[in-house]
Amino acid sequence: MLTMIRFEFGLHISSLEYLPYYRGEVRNVLARCADGRKVQFPATLLQPFVTSAGIRGSFVLTCDDDGKGAQLQRS
């Protein structure tokens, strides 16, 4: 049975700051969770949440114990 790990964090990335992620120059995002942990995940997971203003909001990342099957949702 797989155990899913849950990370909750907020992001505020302006559209200008997001450009290197969009271009593939930066491949990973590092975020600090509400509980103090740090989590790193592929920047491609942010694409559905990009607006003309960038990315802003609270998010939940879930993955298995090995960091596989990552899913990002707005909370």
Steps between C-alpha positions, in 0.01 A plus 500: 500500500642837398508783748440845357692795637328839507675837482307826547655833397428839352659642186530850363695502174453801274465449125851643454644267765325203334664554159813289574272213610288538185809498277636189671804685633391411854359151532410475870314710752603511866226596745478523878198323644272637768660256748855614417602214270647576160372326190643498148289405199506530118403846376283338232243424772431876524395546137122457558510775765682773304307820433607828341593614853710188566421246770346587833317289751506209741586158364515136606756263350453128552741222407596153618784424741748489210390842368328342201153570365505863606174690462449869567165654589389845606365485855 
